[in-house]
Amino acid sequence: MAEIVRESMEYDVVIVGAGPAGLSAAIRLKQLDADLTVCVLEKGSEVGAHILSGAVLDPSGLDALLPDWRTMGAPVKTAVKEDNFYILGPAGQVRIPNWPMPPLMNNHGNYIVSMANVCRWMAGVAEGLGVEIFPGMSASALVYDGDRVKGVVAGEFGRDPATGEPGPSYEPGMELHGKYVFLSEGVRGSLSKEVIARYELSKGKCPQKFGLGMKEIWEIDPAKHREGTVTHTMGWPLGSNAGGGSFIYHLENNQVYVGFVVHLNYENPHLYPYMEFQRFKHHPMVAELLKGGKRVAYGARAISEGGWQSIPKMVAPGVALLGCSAGLVNVPRIKGNHNAMLSGKAAAEAAHAAIRAGRQGDELHDYETAVRTGPIGKDLKKVRNVKPLWSRYGLVASLMGGGIDMWANTIGLTVFGTLRHGKSDAAATGLAKDHKPIDYPKPDGVLSFDRLTNVAYSFTNHDEAQPAHLKLKDPSVPIAVNLPKYAEPAQRYCPAGVYEVLGEGNDATFRINFQNCVHCKTCDIKDPSQNIVWTTPQGAGGPNYPNM
């Protein structure tokens, strides 16, 4: 094959991903020096199209970045008025009072938001400062100059769907070079994964842990709507099968965000996270809230849950990991957007100082220091033992032991030191023969829905005339290994119905419906053989979330 020749463009900083981290970095760079050249690449069809978050926003990140956001038209309006926490059983619930909760768990002063809309607004702010934003431009590869990351390849189209080689309408895209490259791809980004492996950034760290978050937007009966109410639940229907829980947030316009998170370190390969979410909505408390309402949107994404122990080294020559690319979510608070914004701000300040000093392509150690010793590090260190306690000892131990440890941390003490995470989520998957299949009720089409019907409400689309962006290292593994050993869990853990086993016995085949993919990355994380590799599809493919 002839060598591909690409044109190139030079920038001071190239940013991959128009989420809260990437946009914060872009805004801060221009605040510091209006003459810096900054571009942001976004694989979604528009900024916000691939943004899915709960979300109750801690405004500390916005306060630090844009102190005047309240007068700038930010779509951050619905203040939290009421904070509820329940343990669910099959037919009832027990409310946990707020007073024993550590202060950091209080949502007073936070806002219920659509992070997709917040990012759309931030993009407008960034463009007003002179940032160049390119939606529909997937960054598909890194460009190296010796040992440093020099840039990325973006905007490649037209590879043959069968061979992966350039087809008759091939467009090679461009190389975008930067003095520094910021990767703010979100959870398990393909370029971030490559950087972490190439530079051994996770050496000496705990494995990253993940959850699968699924979310629907409902329009409900106005009589049941309580704007500003935040409710979290644990317990049923997961029980001892998996860790996780739900969120129900009442935003404006009689809408409610209904979400469910399943920790991906579950053992039983028969577990079906999407169906656990659908079953949850039939709990009497939830069913009564949603009765007479209608679901208007659906989406899913993975969530980084490893916290303090799992943050990799965040810099390598010429490149830095921002936000969820580094795993900066505070798990018990279910919040990461504030830390994403703070990380973008810190990376921008480090890059600006380096460029002003005449440097480029080196490691931004000041950024790493700012994250680990500043407000992000303080936020994550306080809660570092909640997730490992939950993984080892279950929900009750996590609530009691984690609560005590968080209280101790408010005065600079710790009960447990720093507990370590064990296996990766893929390695935690048990053998099918050692676990019982789970019988899930059939969706009723009113409160609960089958996957393919719901995926239509994510407005997902991929051009079929491209190679599948979901790659198998060994095409024989799903049927030869995963099916007999694990009952091929890809059929169940994918929240979009991408993977199917067709036929039985010697006639069994494995099908990948990549057009359904909502870019959650669960397959890349949970496949027990680590045989599935998620890569970026052509630009603009994937979900088109309205106001997730």
C-alpha positions in Angstrom: 0.0 0.0 0.0 1.3 3.5 -0.9 2.2 5.7 2.1 -0.6 8.0 3.0 0.4 11.7 2.7 -1.5 14.2 4.8 -1.4 17.9 5.0 -0.7 19.3 8.5 -1.7 22.4 10.5 0.2 23.8 13.4 -1.3 24.9 16.7 0.1 25.7 20.1 -2.3 23.3 21.8 -4.4 20.5 20.2 -7.3 19.3 22.3 -9.2 16.0 21.6 -12.7 16.0 23.0 -15.2 18.9 23.5 -16.3 17.8 27.0 -16.0 19.8 30.2 -12.3 19.1 30.5 -11.3 19.9 27.0 -13.4 23.1 26.7 -12.2 24.3 30.1 -8.6 23.9 28.9 -9.4 25.8 25.7 -11.1 28.6 27.5 -8.3 29.0 30.1 -5.6 29.0 27.4 -7.3 31.9 25.7 -7.9 33.7 28.9 -4.1 33.5 29.7 -3.0 34.5 26.2 -5.4 35.5 23.4 -2.6 35.0 20.8 -2.2 31.2 21.6 -3.6 29.1 18.8 -5.9 26.4 20.2 -8.1 23.8 18.4 -10.6 21.3 19.8 -11.6 18.2 17.9 -15.0 16.6 18.7 -16.1 13.2 17.2 -19.8 13.9 17.8 -21.9 15.6 15.1 -22.0 18.7 17.3 -20.6 19.7 20.7 -22.8 17.9 23.3 -23.9 15.1 21.0 -21.8 12.5 22.9 -22.1 14.1 26.3 -24.0 12.0 28.9 -23.8 12.7 32.6 -26.2 12.5 35.6 -25.8 15.3 36.4 -25.8 17.2 39.6 -23.1 19.8 39.0 -20.8 21.0 41.8 -20.1 24.6 40.5 -16.6 24.8 41.9 -15.1 24.1 38.5 -17.1 26.8 36.8 -16.5 29.2 39.6 -12.7 28.8 39.2 -12.9 29.0 35.3 -15.6 31.6 34.7 -16.4 33.4 37.9 -19.2 35.4 36.2 -21.0 32.4 34.7 -24.2 33.3 36.6 -24.5 36.4 34.5 -23.2 34.9 31.2 -26.3 32.8 30.3 -25.0 29.5 31.5 -27.7 26.7 31.4 -27.2 26.1 35.1 -30.5 27.1 36.6 -32.0 24.3 38.7 -30.6 24.5 42.2 -30.9 21.4 44.4 -33.6 21.9 46.9 -34.1 18.5 48.4 -31.7 15.6 48.8 -33.0 12.0 49.4 -31.3 8.7 49.9 -33.1 5.3 50.0 -32.3 1.7 50.4 -34.8 -0.3 48.2 -36.3 -3.7 48.8 -38.5 -5.5 46.2 -41.7 -3.8 47.5 -40.7 -0.9 49.6 -37.9 1.5 50.7 -36.1 2.8 53.8 -34.9 6.4 53.8 -31.5 7.0 55.1 -31.5 10.3 57.0 -29.1 13.1 55.8 -27.6 14.0 59.2 -25.2 11.1 59.5 -23.8 11.8 56.0 -20.4 13.4 55.8 -20.6 17.1 54.7 -19.1 16.4 51.3 -22.2 14.3 50.4 -24.5 17.3 50.8 -25.8 18.6 47.5 -26.7 22.1 48.9 -25.4 24.6 46.4 -25.2 22.2 43.5 -27.3 22.3 40.3 -29.3 19.7 38.2 -28.0 20.3 34.7 -27.7 18.8 31.2 -24.0 18.6 30.7 -24.6 18.3 27.0 -26.1 21.8 27.1 -23.5 23.1 29.5 -20.8 22.0 27.0 -22.7 23.6 24.1 -22.7 26.9 26.1 -19.0 26.5 27.0 -18.2 25.9 23.3 -19.8 29.2 22.5 -17.6 30.9 25.2 -14.5 29.3 23.8 -15.3 30.3 20.2 -15.9 33.8 21.4 -12.3 33.8 22.7 -11.0 32.6 19.4 -10.8 28.8 19.9 -11.3 26.8 16.8 -13.7 23.9 17.4 -14.2 21.1 14.8 -17.2 18.9 15.4 -17.6 15.7 13.4 -13.8 15.2 13.4 -12.7 12.0 15.0 -9.1 11.9 16.1 -8.2 8.4 14.9 -4.5 8.2 15.5 -1.6 9.8 17.3 1.3 11.4 15.5 4.8 10.9 17.1 8.0 12.7 16.7 10.6 10.4 18.2 9.4 9.8 21.8 7.0 12.7 22.0 3.4 13.0 20.9 3.4 15.6 18.3 -0.3 15.7 17.2 -3.2 13.6 16.0 -4.8 12.5 12.7 -8.3 13.8 12.3 -11.0 13.7 9.7 -10.1 10.5 7.9 -13.0 9.1 5.8 -13.6 6.4 3.2 -11.8 3.3 4.3 -13.2 0.1 2.7 -15.6 -1.6 5.1 -14.3 -5.1 4.2 -10.6 -4.6 4.1 -10.0 -1.4 6.1 -7.8 -0.1 3.3 -8.4 3.3 1.6 -11.4 3.0 -0.7 -12.3 4.9 -3.9 -13.7 7.9 -2.0 -10.9 7.9 0.6 -10.0 11.2 2.4 -6.8 10.9 4.4 -7.7 13.7 6.9 -5.1 16.0 8.3 -2.4 15.9 10.9 -2.9 18.6 13.6 0.3 19.3 15.3 0.7 21.0 18.7 3.4 22.0 21.1 1.2 20.0 23.5 -1.7 17.6 22.9 -4.5 17.3 25.5 -6.5 14.1 25.5 -10.0 14.8 27.0 -11.8 11.9 25.3 -13.8 10.8 28.3 -13.7 7.3 29.8 -11.5 4.7 28.1 -10.6 6.8 25.1 -8.7 5.0 22.4 -5.9 7.5 22.2 -5.6 7.8 25.9 -5.5 4.0 26.2 -2.6 4.0 23.7 -0.7 6.7 25.6 -1.2 4.9 28.9 0.2 1.7 27.5 3.0 3.1 25.4 4.4 5.2 28.3 3.4 2.7 31.1 1.5 5.5 32.9 -0.4 3.0 35.1 2.7 1.3 36.4 2.5 1.0 40.2 -1.1 2.2 40.2 -4.3 0.1 40.9 -6.3 -1.0 37.9 -8.9 1.5 36.8 -12.4 0.4 37.9 -15.6 1.3 36.0 -19.3 1.4 36.2 -21.9 1.4 33.4 -24.3 4.3 33.6 -27.6 4.2 31.8 -30.0 7.1 31.7 -33.5 8.0 30.4 -35.2 11.4 30.3 -38.9 11.3 31.2 -41.6 13.9 31.0 -43.9 13.2 33.9 -47.2 14.3 35.3 -46.8 18.0 36.5 -48.6 17.0 39.7 -45.7 14.7 40.6 -42.9 16.9 39.5 -40.7 18.5 42.3 -38.1 20.7 40.6 -34.8 20.6 42.4 -35.3 17.2 44.1 -32.4 14.8 44.0 -33.0 11.1 44.9 -30.4 8.3 45.1 -31.1 4.6 45.8 -29.2 1.5 46.4 -30.2 -2.2 47.0 -32.9 -3.7 44.9 -32.9 -4.9 42.2 -29.1 -5.6 42.2 -28.9 -7.1 45.7 -25.7 -9.2 46.1 -25.4 -9.6 42.3 -23.5 -6.4 41.7 -22.7 -3.0 43.2 -24.5 0.1 41.9 -27.6 2.2 42.4 -29.9 4.8 40.8 -30.4 8.5 40.5 -33.6 10.4 39.9 -33.2 14.2 39.3 -36.1 16.6 38.8 -35.0 19.3 36.5 -37.2 22.0 34.9 -40.1 21.6 32.4 -41.7 18.6 34.2 -38.7 16.5 33.2 -36.9 13.9 35.3 -33.5 12.2 34.7 -33.8 8.5 35.6 -30.5 6.7 35.7 -29.0 3.5 36.9 -25.3 2.6 37.5 -24.0 -1.0 37.6 -20.4 -1.5 38.8 -18.6 -3.5 36.2 -16.7 -5.7 38.6 -19.7 -8.1 38.9 -18.9 -11.8 38.8 -22.0 -13.4 37.4 -21.6 -13.3 33.6 -25.4 -13.9 33.3 -26.1 -10.4 34.8 -27.8 -8.1 32.3 -27.2 -4.5 33.4 -29.7 -2.9 31.0 -32.5 -5.2 32.3 -31.6 -4.4 35.9 -32.2 -0.8 35.0 -35.5 -1.6 33.3 -36.6 -3.7 36.3 -35.7 -0.9 38.7 -38.4 1.3 37.1 -41.1 -1.2 38.2 -40.3 -0.6 41.9 -43.5 0.9 43.4 -41.8 4.2 44.4 -40.4 4.7 40.9 -43.4 3.3 39.0 -45.7 5.7 40.8 -43.5 8.7 39.8 -43.4 7.7 36.1 -47.0 6.6 35.8 -48.6 8.7 33.1 -45.3 10.0 31.8 -43.3 9.2 28.7 -39.6 8.5 28.1 -38.1 11.0 25.6 -34.4 10.0 25.4 -32.0 7.2 26.3 -28.2 6.8 26.5 -25.4 5.0 28.2 -21.7 5.5 29.0 -19.0 4.0 31.2 -17.9 5.8 34.4 -14.5 5.7 35.9 -14.7 4.5 39.5 -11.1 3.8 40.5 -10.5 7.2 42.1 -7.3 8.2 43.8 -5.6 4.9 43.7 -6.2 4.4 39.9 -5.2 7.7 38.5 -2.3 7.0 36.1 0.6 9.3 35.6 -1.1 12.1 33.7 1.7 13.4 31.5 4.1 12.0 28.9 6.3 13.8 26.4 4.0 16.3 24.6 0.7 14.9 25.9 -1.5 15.2 29.0 -4.6 13.3 30.1 -7.6 15.4 31.3 -10.8 14.7 33.1 -12.3 11.2 32.7 -9.3 10.2 30.5 -7.4 10.1 33.8 -10.4 9.0 35.9 -11.2 11.9 38.2 -14.7 10.9 39.3 -15.7 11.1 43.0 -17.6 7.9 43.3 -19.7 8.4 46.4 -20.7 11.9 45.3 -21.3 10.6 41.7 -19.6 13.7 40.4 -16.7 14.3 38.1 -17.6 17.3 36.0 -16.1 19.8 38.5 -12.9 17.9 38.6 -12.8 17.7 34.8 -13.1 21.4 34.5 -10.4 22.0 37.2 -8.1 19.5 35.4 -8.6 21.4 32.1 -7.8 24.7 33.8 -4.7 23.2 35.5 -3.4 21.7 32.2 -3.9 25.0 30.4 -2.0 26.9 33.0 0.9 24.4 32.9 1.0 24.5 29.1 0.8 28.3 29.0 3.8 28.6 31.4 5.8 26.1 29.4 5.1 27.8 26.0 5.9 31.2 27.5 9.3 29.7 28.7 10.0 28.5 25.2 9.3 24.8 25.9 7.3 22.3 23.8 6.9 18.5 23.6 8.1 17.8 27.2 6.2 16.5 30.2 3.9 19.0 32.0 4.9 18.1 35.5 3.3 21.2 36.9 0.0 19.9 35.7 0.4 16.6 37.4 1.4 18.3 40.7 -1.5 20.7 40.5 -4.0 17.8 40.1 -2.5 15.6 42.9 -1.9 18.4 45.5 -4.8 20.8 44.6 -8.5 20.7 45.0 -8.9 17.6 42.7 -6.5 15.5 44.8 -8.1 16.7 48.1 -11.6 15.8 46.7 -10.6 12.3 45.7 -8.3 11.4 48.6 -11.2 11.9 51.1 -13.3 9.2 49.4 -10.6 6.8 48.3 -11.7 3.8 50.4 -15.4 3.8 49.6 -15.1 1.8 46.3 -12.6 -0.8 47.5 -14.7 -1.4 50.7 -17.8 -1.8 48.5 -16.0 -4.2 46.2 -14.7 -6.4 49.0 -17.4 -6.3 51.6 -20.6 -5.2 50.0 -23.1 -2.4 50.3 -23.6 -2.3 54.1 -19.9 -2.3 54.9 -19.3 0.4 52.3 -22.0 2.6 53.8 -20.8 2.2 57.4 -17.0 1.9 56.9 -16.9 4.3 54.0 -19.0 6.8 56.0 -16.7 6.6 59.0 -13.6 7.0 56.9 -15.0 10.0 55.0 -15.9 11.6 58.3 -12.3 11.0 59.6 -10.9 12.5 56.4 -12.8 15.7 57.0 -10.3 16.4 59.8 -7.3 14.9 58.0 -7.4 11.4 59.5 -8.1 8.0 57.9 -9.4 4.8 59.4 -8.1 2.4 56.7 -5.1 4.2 55.2 -5.4 3.6 51.4 -7.1 0.4 50.4 -6.1 -1.1 47.0 -8.3 -2.3 44.2 -7.9 -5.9 43.2 -8.6 -7.3 39.8 -9.6 -5.5 36.7 -13.3 -5.6 35.9 -12.7 -8.0 33.0 -10.7 -10.4 35.3 -13.5 -10.2 37.9 -15.9 -12.0 35.6 -16.7 -15.5 36.8 -17.3 -18.7 34.9 -20.9 -19.3 33.6 -21.0 -22.7 35.3 -20.4 -21.2 38.7 -23.3 -18.8 38.5 -27.1 -19.1 38.1 -28.8 -17.5 35.1 -31.1 -14.6 36.0 -34.7 -14.5 34.9 -35.6 -11.0 33.8 -39.2 -9.9 33.3 -40.1 -9.0 29.8 -40.3 -5.2 29.2 -43.9 -3.9 29.2 -43.4 -1.1 26.7 -44.8 1.4 29.2 -42.3 1.7 32.0 -39.6 -0.7 30.6 -38.4 -1.1 27.0 -36.3 -3.5 25.0 -32.8 -2.4 24.1 -33.3 -1.7 20.4 -36.4 0.4 21.0 -34.5 2.4 23.6 -31.4 2.8 21.4 -33.7 4.6 18.8 -34.2 7.2 21.5 -30.4 7.9 21.6 -30.7 9.0 18.0 -27.6 6.9 17.2 -26.4 6.6 13.6 -23.2 5.4 11.9 -22.4 5.3 8.2 -22.5 1.6 7.3 -19.9 2.2 4.5 -17.0 2.2 6.9 -15.1 -0.6 8.7 -16.6 -1.6 12.1 -15.0 0.5 14.8 -15.3 -2.4 17.2 -12.4 -4.7 16.5 -11.8 -8.3 17.6 -8.1 -9.1 18.2 -9.0 -12.8 17.5 -12.3 -13.3 15.7 -12.6 -16.9 17.0 -12.6 -16.0 20.7 -16.3 -15.0 21.1 -17.5 -18.5 20.1 -14.5 -20.7 20.9 -13.7 -19.1 24.4 -16.3 -16.7 25.7 -19.4 -18.7 24.8 -18.5 -21.9 26.6 -16.7 -20.3 29.5 -18.8 -17.2 30.1 -22.0 -17.7 28.1 -20.6 -14.8 25.9 -21.5 -11.9 28.2 -21.2 -9.3 25.4 -24.8 -10.2 24.6 -25.8 -8.8 27.9 -23.3 -6.2 29.2 -23.7 -4.0 26.0 -26.5 -1.5 26.7 -27.2 -1.0 23.0 -27.6 -4.6 21.6 -24.4 -4.4 19.5 -23.3 -8.0 20.1 -25.3 -11.1 19.2 -24.7 -14.9 19.2 -26.7 -16.4 16.3 -27.3 -20.1 16.1 -26.2 -22.9 18.4 -23.5 -25.5 18.7 -21.3 -25.8 15.6 -23.5 -23.3 13.8 -23.0 -20.5 16.4 -21.7 -17.2 15.0 -20.9 -13.9 16.6 -22.4 -10.7 15.0 -21.4 -7.1 15.7 -24.1 -4.5 15.0 -21.7 -1.5 15.2 -24.4 0.8 13.9 -26.1 0.5 17.4 -23.1 1.6 19.3 -23.6 4.5 21.8 -19.9 4.8 22.5 -20.1 3.7 26.1 -16.9 1.6 25.9 -18.3 -1.2 28.2 -17.2 -3.9 25.8 -13.6 -2.7 25.8 -13.7 -2.8 29.6 -15.7 -5.9 30.6 -14.9 -8.5 27.9 -13.3 -11.2 30.0 -10.9 -12.2 27.2 -10.0 -8.5 26.6 -10.5 -9.3 22.9 -12.7 -6.3 21.9 -11.0 -3.0 21.1 -13.2 0.1 20.8 -11.8 2.6 18.3 -13.2 5.9 17.0 -15.6 5.5 14.0 -15.6 8.1 11.2 -16.5 11.6 12.5 -20.1 12.4 13.4 -21.0 8.8 14.0 -22.6 7.6 17.3 -25.4 9.0 19.5 -26.9 12.5 19.0 -28.0 13.3 22.6 -30.4 16.2 22.8 -30.0 17.4 26.4 -28.3 14.6 28.3 
